[in-house]
Amino acid sequence: MKNTTLVVAKVIVYSTCLFLLPFWFQAYFTPLATLNITSIGLLPAADAELVGLSNIRGTVGGLRLAIICMTFIGAFYKRRDLLFGAAITVGVVSLGRFISLASDGWELISFVTAAGEVLIVLSLLHLRQDIPNPAKD
């Protein structure tokens, strides 16, 4: 039974990654394209007033809360895996900002934010190195 639930969980996780991949490409490289969650019917009609706010609160707010949780729990409980996950998450957000700087034009605030995120990634990776790896002990 345990193997079955593990297989089901893996299928769900990998399927979610495959489902979200085109939306990631669209958000990074063609943010004004028509491929979006609304176009496949997962959100209310386009004339609904709160669709955009829901997306900002859910995606951006959720992403930031996830980073906060992974960073705090990883640092407090000395969990290398959570610090690495937070570093990856902040790193891909920073990559998106640099792609935007290259494709949409230069903005000082975007550059400062992206550079700050790189500093956060380096700090998380450095903190991760100072925590003993239980797999090697």
C-alpha positions, 0 to 999 in steps of 0.5 A: 500500500505504501508503494502504491501511494508513493507512486500516486504521489509521484504521478501527481507531482510530475503531472503538475510539473508538466501541466505548469511548464507551458505557463512558466514559459509563457510567463517568462518569455511571452507574458502578453500571450493568450495562453493563461489559466483563464484560457483553459477555463480554470478561472471565472470569466474574463469579465470577473473583477477579482481574477487578477487580484486572486492570481497576485495573492495566490501566486505571488503571495504564496510564493513569498510565504513559501520562501519565508517558511522554507528559509525560517524552518530550514535555518531554525531546524538546520534543514539543508533540504529546505534551505536548498529549496528556498535557494532554488525558488529565489534563484528562479525568481531572480532569473525571471527578473534578469530575463525581463531586464534583457527583453523588456528593458532596463529598470534600476529597481528591477536590477537592484531587486534581482541583485538582492535576490542573488545575494539571498541565494548565495547566503542560503547556499552558504548557510546550507554548507555550514549545516552537517549533512546527515547522509554523509555522517 
